[in-house]
């Protein structure tokens, strides 16, 4: 069975930086207290599989730890962050699959 790390295999992988910061704003959404976050992502695919690509994304989102299952989702991503398939998500995919 292939894991996230297998999807990231390839000659070169992108350099991805993700950061989030709380804005201090909160709002009740569907009965849950939710904090506003600003999330920024920088992707630098460099050369290696065709054209080089750089991308900066900034988005705001609301998050609540009170939603049932939120702790389990957070734990999953923390546990698997280093193995997440950034290459596959960037559109490059993995030719080995």
PDB file as gemmi writes it, atoms N, CA and C in Angstrom:
CRYST1    1.000    1.000    1.000  90.00  90.00  90.00 P 1                      
ATOM      1  N   UNK A   1       0.843  -1.186   0.000  1.00  0.00           N  
ATOM      2  CA  UNK A   1       0.000   0.000   0.000  1.00  0.00           C  
ATOM      3  C   UNK A   1       0.883   1.241   0.000  1.00  0.00           C  
ATOM      4  N   UNK A   2       0.556   2.185  -0.850  1.00  0.00           N  
ATOM      5  CA  UNK A   2       1.334   3.413  -0.924  1.00  0.00           C  
ATOM      6  C   UNK A   2       0.859   4.400   0.131  1.00  0.00           C  
ATOM      7  N   UNK A   3       1.803   5.178   0.649  1.00  0.00           N  
ATOM      8  CA  UNK A   3       1.480   6.212   1.622  1.00  0.00           C  
ATOM      9  C   UNK A   3       1.725   7.585   1.019  1.00  0.00           C  
ATOM     10  N   UNK A   4       1.492   8.614   1.800  1.00  0.00           N  
ATOM     11  CA  UNK A   4       1.717   9.979   1.334  1.00  0.00           C  
ATOM     12  C   UNK A   4       3.153  10.167   0.858  1.00  0.00           C  
ATOM     13  N   UNK A   5       4.117   9.589   1.573  1.00  0.00           N  
ATOM     14  CA  UNK A   5       5.514   9.747   1.210  1.00  0.00           C  
ATOM     15  C   UNK A   5       5.818   9.200  -0.172  1.00  0.00           C  
ATOM     16  N   UNK A   6       5.140   8.130  -0.585  1.00  0.00           N  
ATOM     17  CA  UNK A   6       5.355   7.553  -1.914  1.00  0.00           C  
ATOM     18  C   UNK A   6       4.905   8.515  -3.006  1.00  0.00           C  
ATOM     19  N   UNK A   7       3.854   9.278  -2.764  1.00  0.00           N  
ATOM     20  CA  UNK A   7       3.356  10.214  -3.758  1.00  0.00           C  
ATOM     21  C   UNK A   7       4.310  11.382  -3.942  1.00  0.00           C  
ATOM     22  N   UNK A   8       5.131  11.655  -2.948  1.00  0.00           N  
ATOM     23  CA  UNK A   8       6.065  12.766  -3.019  1.00  0.00           C  
ATOM     24  C   UNK A   8       7.353  12.379  -3.722  1.00  0.00           C  
ATOM     25  N   UNK A   9       7.531  11.096  -4.046  1.00  0.00           N  
ATOM     26  CA  UNK A   9       8.771  10.641  -4.663  1.00  0.00           C  
ATOM     27  C   UNK A   9       8.904  11.221  -6.061  1.00  0.00           C  
ATOM     28  N   UNK A  10      10.092  11.497  -6.460  1.00  0.00           N  
ATOM     29  CA  UNK A  10      10.335  12.029  -7.797  1.00  0.00           C  
ATOM     30  C   UNK A  10      11.695  12.678  -7.836  1.00  0.00           C  
ATOM     31  N   UNK A  11      12.120  13.157  -9.014  1.00  0.00           N  
ATOM     32  CA  UNK A  11      13.438  13.732  -9.132  1.00  0.00           C  
ATOM     33  C   UNK A  11      13.639  14.957  -8.253  1.00  0.00           C  
ATOM     34  N   UNK A  12      12.658  15.827  -8.198  1.00  0.00           N  
ATOM     35  CA  UNK A  12      12.730  16.992  -7.319  1.00  0.00           C  
ATOM     36  C   UNK A  12      11.348  17.240  -6.769  1.00  0.00           C  
ATOM     37  N   UNK A  13      11.287  17.638  -5.537  1.00  0.00           N  
ATOM     38  CA  UNK A  13      10.020  17.981  -4.926  1.00  0.00           C  
ATOM     39  C   UNK A  13       9.961  19.479  -4.720  1.00  0.00           C  
ATOM     40  N   UNK A  14       8.776  20.026  -4.607  1.00  0.00           N  
ATOM     41  CA  UNK A  14       8.655  21.463  -4.406  1.00  0.00           C  
ATOM     42  C   UNK A  14       9.074  21.857  -2.999  1.00  0.00           C  
ATOM     43  N   UNK A  15       9.469  23.095  -2.844  1.00  0.00           N  
ATOM     44  CA  UNK A  15       9.750  23.666  -1.536  1.00  0.00           C  
ATOM     45  C   UNK A  15       8.481  24.398  -1.114  1.00  0.00           C  
ATOM     46  N   UNK A  16       7.811  23.916  -0.072  1.00  0.00           N  
ATOM     47  CA  UNK A  16       6.537  24.474   0.368  1.00  0.00           C  
ATOM     48  C   UNK A  16       6.673  24.992   1.788  1.00  0.00           C  
ATOM     49  N   UNK A  17       6.223  26.226   1.990  1.00  0.00           N  
ATOM     50  CA  UNK A  17       6.201  26.827   3.319  1.00  0.00           C  
ATOM     51  C   UNK A  17       4.769  27.252   3.605  1.00  0.00           C  
ATOM     52  N   UNK A  18       4.231  26.830   4.748  1.00  0.00           N  
ATOM     53  CA  UNK A  18       2.871  27.201   5.140  1.00  0.00           C  
ATOM     54  C   UNK A  18       2.930  27.812   6.526  1.00  0.00           C  
ATOM     55  N   UNK A  19       2.218  28.914   6.703  1.00  0.00           N  
ATOM     56  CA  UNK A  19       2.186  29.593   7.996  1.00  0.00           C  
ATOM     57  C   UNK A  19       0.758  30.048   8.260  1.00  0.00           C  
ATOM     58  N   UNK A  20       0.347  30.048   9.516  1.00  0.00           N  
ATOM     59  CA  UNK A  20      -0.967  30.570   9.872  1.00  0.00           C  
ATOM     60  C   UNK A  20      -0.838  31.426  11.113  1.00  0.00           C  
ATOM     61  N   UNK A  21      -1.628  32.489  11.137  1.00  0.00           N  
ATOM     62  CA  UNK A  21      -1.628  33.409  12.277  1.00  0.00           C  
ATOM     63  C   UNK A  21      -3.067  33.765  12.620  1.00  0.00           C  
ATOM     64  N   UNK A  22      -3.367  33.759  13.908  1.00  0.00           N  
ATOM     65  CA  UNK A  22      -4.694  34.177  14.357  1.00  0.00           C  
ATOM     66  C   UNK A  22      -4.803  35.687  14.234  1.00  0.00           C  
ATOM     67  N   UNK A  23      -5.965  36.166  13.768  1.00  0.00           N  
ATOM     68  CA  UNK A  23      -6.181  37.605  13.613  1.00  0.00           C  
ATOM     69  C   UNK A  23      -6.714  38.241  14.894  1.00  0.00           C  
ATOM     70  N   UNK A  24      -7.169  37.420  15.826  1.00  0.00           N  
ATOM     71  CA  UNK A  24      -7.782  37.942  17.044  1.00  0.00           C  
ATOM     72  C   UNK A  24      -9.293  38.081  16.914  1.00  0.00           C  
ATOM     73  N   UNK A  25      -9.820  37.885  15.722  1.00  0.00           N  
ATOM     74  CA  UNK A  25     -11.261  37.968  15.487  1.00  0.00           C  
ATOM     75  C   UNK A  25     -11.894  36.593  15.708  1.00  0.00           C  
ATOM     76  N   UNK A  26     -13.110  36.583  16.244  1.00  0.00           N  
ATOM     77  CA  UNK A  26     -13.839  35.327  16.398  1.00  0.00           C  
ATOM     78  C   UNK A  26     -15.295  35.554  16.038  1.00  0.00           C  
ATOM     79  N   UNK A  27     -15.970  34.451  15.745  1.00  0.00           N  
ATOM     80  CA  UNK A  27     -17.356  34.513  15.290  1.00  0.00           C  
ATOM     81  C   UNK A  27     -18.007  33.168  15.604  1.00  0.00           C  
ATOM     82  N   UNK A  28     -19.297  33.157  15.885  1.00  0.00           N  
ATOM     83  CA  UNK A  28     -20.022  31.915  16.079  1.00  0.00           C  
ATOM     84  C   UNK A  28     -20.563  31.466  14.720  1.00  0.00           C  
ATOM     85  N   UNK A  29     -20.164  30.257  14.310  1.00  0.00           N  
ATOM     86  CA  UNK A  29     -20.593  29.700  13.033  1.00  0.00           C  
ATOM     87  C   UNK A  29     -21.218  28.340  13.302  1.00  0.00           C  
ATOM     88  N   UNK A  30     -22.470  28.165  12.906  1.00  0.00           N  
ATOM     89  CA  UNK A  30     -23.215  26.920  13.137  1.00  0.00           C  
ATOM     90  C   UNK A  30     -23.168  26.492  14.600  1.00  0.00           C  
ATOM     91  N   UNK A  31     -23.162  27.468  15.498  1.00  0.00           N  
ATOM     92  CA  UNK A  31     -23.184  27.179  16.929  1.00  0.00           C  
ATOM     93  C   UNK A  31     -21.814  26.928  17.549  1.00  0.00           C  
ATOM     94  N   UNK A  32     -20.748  27.036  16.781  1.00  0.00           N  
ATOM     95  CA  UNK A  32     -19.394  26.811  17.291  1.00  0.00           C  
ATOM     96  C   UNK A  32     -18.613  28.118  17.277  1.00  0.00           C  
ATOM     97  N   UNK A  33     -17.879  28.382  18.361  1.00  0.00           N  
ATOM     98  CA  UNK A  33     -16.994  29.539  18.382  1.00  0.00           C  
ATOM     99  C   UNK A  33     -15.817  29.252  17.456  1.00  0.00           C  
ATOM    100  N   UNK A  34     -15.589  30.150  16.502  1.00  0.00           N  
ATOM    101  CA  UNK A  34     -14.528  29.946  15.509  1.00  0.00           C  
ATOM    102  C   UNK A  34     -13.614  31.162  15.474  1.00  0.00           C  
ATOM    103  N   UNK A  35     -12.313  30.907  15.441  1.00  0.00           N  
ATOM    104  CA  UNK A  35     -11.317  31.965  15.347  1.00  0.00           C  
ATOM    105  C   UNK A  35     -10.928  32.164  13.887  1.00  0.00           C  
ATOM    106  N   UNK A  36     -10.632  33.413  13.545  1.00  0.00           N  
ATOM    107  CA  UNK A  36     -10.181  33.706  12.182  1.00  0.00           C  
ATOM    108  C   UNK A  36      -8.668  33.530  12.100  1.00  0.00           C  
ATOM    109  N   UNK A  37      -8.219  32.878  11.034  1.00  0.00           N  
ATOM    110  CA  UNK A  37      -6.797  32.670  10.779  1.00  0.00           C  
ATOM    111  C   UNK A  37      -6.447  33.211   9.400  1.00  0.00           C  
ATOM    112  N   UNK A  38      -5.270  33.782   9.265  1.00  0.00           N  
ATOM    113  CA  UNK A  38      -4.714  34.133   7.957  1.00  0.00           C  
ATOM    114  C   UNK A  38      -3.682  33.057   7.641  1.00  0.00           C  
ATOM    115  N   UNK A  39      -3.870  32.378   6.524  1.00  0.00           N  
ATOM    116  CA  UNK A  39      -2.978  31.294   6.127  1.00  0.00           C  
ATOM    117  C   UNK A  39      -2.214  31.739   4.880  1.00  0.00           C  
ATOM    118  N   UNK A  40      -0.890  31.619   4.935  1.00  0.00           N  
ATOM    119  CA  UNK A  40      -0.073  31.938   3.775  1.00  0.00           C  
ATOM    120  C   UNK A  40       0.712  30.694   3.376  1.00  0.00           C  
ATOM    121  N   UNK A  41       0.814  30.485   2.063  1.00  0.00           N  
ATOM    122  CA  UNK A  41       1.569  29.350   1.539  1.00  0.00           C  
ATOM    123  C   UNK A  41       2.456  29.857   0.410  1.00  0.00           C  
ATOM    124  N   UNK A  42       3.707  29.435   0.441  1.00  0.00           N  
ATOM    125  CA  UNK A  42       4.638  29.740  -0.638  1.00  0.00           C  
ATOM    126  C   UNK A  42       5.114  28.425  -1.218  1.00  0.00           C  
ATOM    127  N   UNK A  43       5.027  28.298  -2.526  1.00  0.00           N  
ATOM    128  CA  UNK A  43       5.451  27.091  -3.222  1.00  0.00           C  
ATOM    129  C   UNK A  43       6.486  27.487  -4.263  1.00  0.00           C  
ATOM    130  N   UNK A  44       7.606  26.786  -4.249  1.00  0.00           N  
ATOM    131  CA  UNK A  44       8.651  27.000  -5.246  1.00  0.00           C  
ATOM    132  C   UNK A  44       9.006  25.640  -5.816  1.00  0.00           C  
ATOM    133  N   UNK A  45       8.495  25.353  -7.019  1.00  0.00           N  
ATOM    134  CA  UNK A  45       8.723  24.047  -7.638  1.00  0.00           C  
ATOM    135  C   UNK A  45      10.053  23.990  -8.366  1.00  0.00           C  
ATOM    136  N   UNK A  46      10.692  25.132  -8.587  1.00  0.00           N  
ATOM    137  CA  UNK A  46      11.999  25.130  -9.226  1.00  0.00           C  
ATOM    138  C   UNK A  46      11.985  24.437 -10.576  1.00  0.00           C  
ATOM    139  N   UNK A  47      13.137  24.032 -11.039  1.00  0.00           N  
ATOM    140  CA  UNK A  47      13.273  23.307 -12.290  1.00  0.00           C  
ATOM    141  C   UNK A  47      13.316  21.812 -11.993  1.00  0.00           C  
ATOM    142  N   UNK A  48      13.112  20.998 -12.974  1.00  0.00           N  
ATOM    143  CA  UNK A  48      13.262  19.567 -12.778  1.00  0.00           C  
ATOM    144  C   UNK A  48      12.247  18.750 -13.534  1.00  0.00           C  
ATOM    145  N   UNK A  49      11.020  19.211 -13.599  1.00  0.00           N  
ATOM    146  CA  UNK A  49       9.971  18.487 -14.318  1.00  0.00           C  
ATOM    147  C   UNK A  49       9.296  19.396 -15.325  1.00  0.00           C  
ATOM    148  N   UNK A  50      10.059  20.172 -16.017  1.00  0.00           N  
ATOM    149  CA  UNK A  50       9.453  21.098 -16.957  1.00  0.00           C  
ATOM    150  C   UNK A  50       9.676  22.514 -16.482  1.00  0.00           C  
ATOM    151  N   UNK A  51       8.652  23.342 -16.601  1.00  0.00           N  
ATOM    152  CA  UNK A  51       8.775  24.754 -16.249  1.00  0.00           C  
ATOM    153  C   UNK A  51       8.870  24.940 -14.741  1.00  0.00           C  
ATOM    154  N   UNK A  52       9.626  25.949 -14.354  1.00  0.00           N  
ATOM    155  CA  UNK A  52       9.702  26.321 -12.944  1.00  0.00           C  
ATOM    156  C   UNK A  52       8.396  27.012 -12.562  1.00  0.00           C  
ATOM    157  N   UNK A  53       8.024  26.899 -11.287  1.00  0.00           N  
ATOM    158  CA  UNK A  53       6.790  27.521 -10.839  1.00  0.00           C  
ATOM    159  C   UNK A  53       6.983  28.055  -9.430  1.00  0.00           C  
ATOM    160  N   UNK A  54       6.546  29.274  -9.226  1.00  0.00           N  
ATOM    161  CA  UNK A  54       6.501  29.866  -7.894  1.00  0.00           C  
ATOM    162  C   UNK A  54       5.087  30.365  -7.675  1.00  0.00           C  
ATOM    163  N   UNK A  55       4.597  30.183  -6.452  1.00  0.00           N  
ATOM    164  CA  UNK A  55       3.238  30.600  -6.170  1.00  0.00           C  
ATOM    165  C   UNK A  55       3.153  31.041  -4.718  1.00  0.00           C  
ATOM    166  N   UNK A  56       2.480  32.161  -4.481  1.00  0.00           N  
ATOM    167  CA  UNK A  56       2.178  32.647  -3.141  1.00  0.00           C  
ATOM    168  C   UNK A  56       0.664  32.694  -2.998  1.00  0.00           C  
ATOM    169  N   UNK A  57       0.154  32.126  -1.925  1.00  0.00           N  
ATOM    170  CA  UNK A  57      -1.285  32.110  -1.679  1.00  0.00           C  
ATOM    171  C   UNK A  57      -1.527  32.653  -0.283  1.00  0.00           C  
ATOM    172  N   UNK A  58      -2.504  33.537  -0.158  1.00  0.00           N  
ATOM    173  CA  UNK A  58      -2.901  34.041   1.151  1.00  0.00           C  
ATOM    174  C   UNK A  58      -4.416  33.937   1.231  1.00  0.00           C  
ATOM    175  N   UNK A  59      -4.911  33.334   2.288  1.00  0.00           N  
ATOM    176  CA  UNK A  59      -6.354  33.168   2.444  1.00  0.00           C  
ATOM    177  C   UNK A  59      -6.716  33.266   3.919  1.00  0.00           C  
ATOM    178  N   UNK A  60      -7.938  33.662   4.185  1.00  0.00           N  
ATOM    179  CA  UNK A  60      -8.394  33.654   5.563  1.00  0.00           C  
ATOM    180  C   UNK A  60      -9.374  32.511   5.746  1.00  0.00           C  
ATOM    181  N   UNK A  61      -9.426  32.007   6.960  1.00  0.00           N  
ATOM    182  CA  UNK A  61     -10.330  30.906   7.256  1.00  0.00           C  
ATOM    183  C   UNK A  61     -10.777  30.994   8.701  1.00  0.00           C  
ATOM    184  N   UNK A  62     -11.834  30.305   9.007  1.00  0.00           N  
ATOM    185  CA  UNK A  62     -12.330  30.198  10.389  1.00  0.00           C  
ATOM    186  C   UNK A  62     -12.114  28.774  10.854  1.00  0.00           C  
ATOM    187  N   UNK A  63     -11.662  28.618  12.083  1.00  0.00           N  
ATOM    188  CA  UNK A  63     -11.405  27.281  12.628  1.00  0.00           C  
ATOM    189  C   UNK A  63     -11.933  27.205  14.051  1.00  0.00           C  
ATOM    190  N   UNK A  64     -12.454  26.025  14.401  1.00  0.00           N  
ATOM    191  CA  UNK A  64     -12.971  25.790  15.749  1.00  0.00           C  
ATOM    192  C   UNK A  64     -12.532  24.421  16.227  1.00  0.00           C  
ATOM    193  N   UNK A  65     -11.951  24.387  17.404  1.00  0.00           N  
ATOM    194  CA  UNK A  65     -11.565  23.100  17.989  1.00  0.00           C  
ATOM    195  C   UNK A  65     -12.762  22.410  18.644  1.00  0.00           C  
ATOM    196  N   UNK A  66     -13.916  23.105  18.715  1.00  0.00           N  
ATOM    197  CA  UNK A  66     -15.102  22.533  19.350  1.00  0.00           C  
ATOM    198  C   UNK A  66     -15.906  21.622  18.420  1.00  0.00           C  
ATOM    199  N   UNK A  67     -15.609  21.629  17.134  1.00  0.00           N  
ATOM    200  CA  UNK A  67     -16.335  20.786  16.178  1.00  0.00           C  
ATOM    201  C   UNK A  67     -15.966  19.325  16.436  1.00  0.00           C  
ATOM    202  N   UNK A  68     -16.950  18.432  16.549  1.00  0.00           N  
ATOM    203  CA  UNK A  68     -16.638  17.024  16.796  1.00  0.00           C  
ATOM    204  C   UNK A  68     -15.686  16.463  15.727  1.00  0.00           C  
ATOM    205  N   UNK A  69     -14.619  15.821  16.170  1.00  0.00           N  
ATOM    206  CA  UNK A  69     -13.634  15.231  15.263  1.00  0.00           C  
ATOM    207  C   UNK A  69     -12.488  16.161  14.908  1.00  0.00           C  
ATOM    208  N   UNK A  70     -12.554  17.433  15.292  1.00  0.00           N  
ATOM    209  CA  UNK A  70     -11.508  18.398  14.935  1.00  0.00           C  
ATOM    210  C   UNK A  70     -10.149  17.985  15.502  1.00  0.00           C  
ATOM    211  N   UNK A  71     -10.134  17.459  16.709  1.00  0.00           N  
ATOM    212  CA  UNK A  71      -8.871  17.022  17.313  1.00  0.00           C  
ATOM    213  C   UNK A  71      -8.235  15.880  16.548  1.00  0.00           C  
ATOM    214  N   UNK A  72      -9.053  14.954  16.078  1.00  0.00           N  
ATOM    215  CA  UNK A  72      -8.538  13.814  15.320  1.00  0.00           C  
ATOM    216  C   UNK A  72      -7.970  14.256  13.970  1.00  0.00           C  
ATOM    217  N   UNK A  73      -8.641  15.210  13.319  1.00  0.00           N  
ATOM    218  CA  UNK A  73      -8.158  15.718  12.026  1.00  0.00           C  
ATOM    219  C   UNK A  73      -6.825  16.436  12.223  1.00  0.00           C  
ATOM    220  N   UNK A  74      -6.749  17.264  13.256  1.00  0.00           N  
ATOM    221  CA  UNK A  74      -5.501  17.987  13.543  1.00  0.00           C  
ATOM    222  C   UNK A  74      -4.366  17.002  13.811  1.00  0.00           C  
ATOM    223  N   UNK A  75      -4.634  15.998  14.617  1.00  0.00           N  
ATOM    224  CA  UNK A  75      -3.612  14.998  14.938  1.00  0.00           C  
ATOM    225  C   UNK A  75      -3.139  14.266  13.687  1.00  0.00           C  
ATOM    226  N   UNK A  76      -4.057  13.955  12.778  1.00  0.00           N  
ATOM    227  CA  UNK A  76      -3.698  13.287  11.528  1.00  0.00           C  
ATOM    228  C   UNK A  76      -2.711  14.128  10.732  1.00  0.00           C  
ATOM    229  N   UNK A  77      -3.037  15.409  10.538  1.00  0.00           N  
ATOM    230  CA  UNK A  77      -2.165  16.262   9.735  1.00  0.00           C  
ATOM    231  C   UNK A  77      -0.825  16.513  10.422  1.00  0.00           C  
ATOM    232  N   UNK A  78      -0.817  16.654  11.735  1.00  0.00           N  
ATOM    233  CA  UNK A  78       0.457  16.820  12.437  1.00  0.00           C  
ATOM    234  C   UNK A  78       1.320  15.567  12.302  1.00  0.00           C  
ATOM    235  N   UNK A  79       0.694  14.423  12.403  1.00  0.00           N  
ATOM    236  CA  UNK A  79       1.418  13.151  12.311  1.00  0.00           C  
ATOM    237  C   UNK A  79       1.966  12.903  10.898  1.00  0.00           C  
ATOM    238  N   UNK A  80       1.269  13.359   9.882  1.00  0.00           N  
ATOM    239  CA  UNK A  80       1.629  13.053   8.492  1.00  0.00           C  
ATOM    240  C   UNK A  80       2.159  14.247   7.694  1.00  0.00           C  
ATOM    241  N   UNK A  81       2.401  15.370   8.331  1.00  0.00           N  
ATOM    242  CA  UNK A  81       2.796  16.584   7.602  1.00  0.00           C  
ATOM    243  C   UNK A  81       4.026  16.379   6.731  1.00  0.00           C  
ATOM    244  N   UNK A  82       5.011  15.663   7.219  1.00  0.00           N  
ATOM    245  CA  UNK A  82       6.244  15.487   6.443  1.00  0.00           C  
ATOM    246  C   UNK A  82       6.049  14.530   5.269  1.00  0.00           C  
ATOM    247  N   UNK A  83       4.951  13.787   5.258  1.00  0.00           N  
ATOM    248  CA  UNK A  83       4.710  12.805   4.193  1.00  0.00           C  
ATOM    249  C   UNK A  83       3.590  13.236   3.244  1.00  0.00           C  
ATOM    250  N   UNK A  84       3.052  14.436   3.433  1.00  0.00           N  
ATOM    251  CA  UNK A  84       1.921  14.866   2.626  1.00  0.00           C  
ATOM    252  C   UNK A  84       2.332  15.018   1.164  1.00  0.00           C  
ATOM    253  N   UNK A  85       1.470  14.641   0.216  1.00  0.00           N  
ATOM    254  CA  UNK A  85       1.841  14.610  -1.211  1.00  0.00           C  
ATOM    255  C   UNK A  85       1.815  15.985  -1.875  1.00  0.00           C  
ATOM    256  N   UNK A  86       2.722  16.874  -1.475  1.00  0.00           N  
ATOM    257  CA  UNK A  86       2.737  18.224  -2.048  1.00  0.00           C  
ATOM    258  C   UNK A  86       2.957  18.184  -3.555  1.00  0.00           C  
ATOM    259  N   UNK A  87       3.789  17.283  -4.037  1.00  0.00           N  
ATOM    260  CA  UNK A  87       4.063  17.199  -5.479  1.00  0.00           C  
ATOM    261  C   UNK A  87       2.788  16.848  -6.236  1.00  0.00           C  
ATOM    262  N   UNK A  88       2.060  15.853  -5.762  1.00  0.00           N  
ATOM    263  CA  UNK A  88       0.826  15.440  -6.430  1.00  0.00           C  
ATOM    264  C   UNK A  88      -0.210  16.554  -6.405  1.00  0.00           C  
ATOM    265  N   UNK A  89      -0.278  17.290  -5.304  1.00  0.00           N  
ATOM    266  CA  UNK A  89      -1.238  18.371  -5.189  1.00  0.00           C  
ATOM    267  C   UNK A  89      -0.884  19.546  -6.092  1.00  0.00           C  
ATOM    268  N   UNK A  90       0.401  19.693  -6.415  1.00  0.00           N  
ATOM    269  CA  UNK A  90       0.849  20.796  -7.250  1.00  0.00           C  
ATOM    270  C   UNK A  90       0.580  20.568  -8.727  1.00  0.00           C  
ATOM    271  N   UNK A  91      -0.006  19.439  -9.088  1.00  0.00           N  
ATOM    272  CA  UNK A  91      -0.328  19.184 -10.479  1.00  0.00           C  
ATOM    273  C   UNK A  91       0.736  18.372 -11.194  1.00  0.00           C  
ATOM    274  N   UNK A  92       1.891  18.178 -10.546  1.00  0.00           N  
ATOM    275  CA  UNK A  92       2.956  17.412 -11.172  1.00  0.00           C  
ATOM    276  C   UNK A  92       2.698  15.922 -11.116  1.00  0.00           C  
ATOM    277  N   UNK A  93       1.980  15.511 -10.092  1.00  0.00           N  
ATOM    278  CA  UNK A  93       1.677  14.096  -9.933  1.00  0.00           C  
ATOM    279  C   UNK A  93       2.938  13.262  -9.753  1.00  0.00           C  
ATOM    280  N   UNK A  94       2.800  11.988  -9.844  1.00  0.00           N  
ATOM    281  CA  UNK A  94       3.942  11.092  -9.736  1.00  0.00           C  
ATOM    282  C   UNK A  94       3.884  10.134 -10.906  1.00  0.00           C  
ATOM    283  N   UNK A  95       4.820  10.227 -11.816  1.00  0.00           N  
ATOM    284  CA  UNK A  95       4.772   9.343 -12.984  1.00  0.00           C  
ATOM    285  C   UNK A  95       4.936   7.883 -12.620  1.00  0.00           C  
ATOM    286  N   UNK A  96       5.395   7.564 -11.403  1.00  0.00           N  
ATOM    287  CA  UNK A  96       5.576   6.163 -10.996  1.00  0.00           C  
ATOM    288  C   UNK A  96       4.261   5.503 -10.648  1.00  0.00           C  
ATOM    289  N   UNK A  97       3.186   6.271 -10.476  1.00  0.00           N  
ATOM    290  CA  UNK A  97       1.900   5.675 -10.094  1.00  0.00           C  
ATOM    291  C   UNK A  97       1.158   5.144 -11.273  1.00  0.00           C  
TER     292      UNK A  97                                                      
END                                                                             
